[in-house]
């Protein structure tokens, strides 16, 4: 019969404990994946975009539009209109007519 030293017995015990911990962590991972798949949050409905009237007269020519981040600048030749897209509101209206 082979004599096993006390340090080898401790090392074998540590290896068994680490194996059990590894299996428990793997089972926890699988359980968490299953739980998250079963408890998905409801997807909010897609809202239709709100329309914004600029109040321009019929037949107004839009010469230029520039988008920078959440700000849209529209040039009609007579007016420059600044719109905040996040708030869906006209921030500024600059008139170039005399």
Secondary structure, 3 states (H helix, E strand, C coil): CCCCCHHHHHHHHHHHHHHHHHHHHHHHHHHHHHHHHHCCCCCCCCCCCCCCCCCCCCCCCCCEEEEECCEEEEECCCEEEEEECCCCEEEEEEECCC
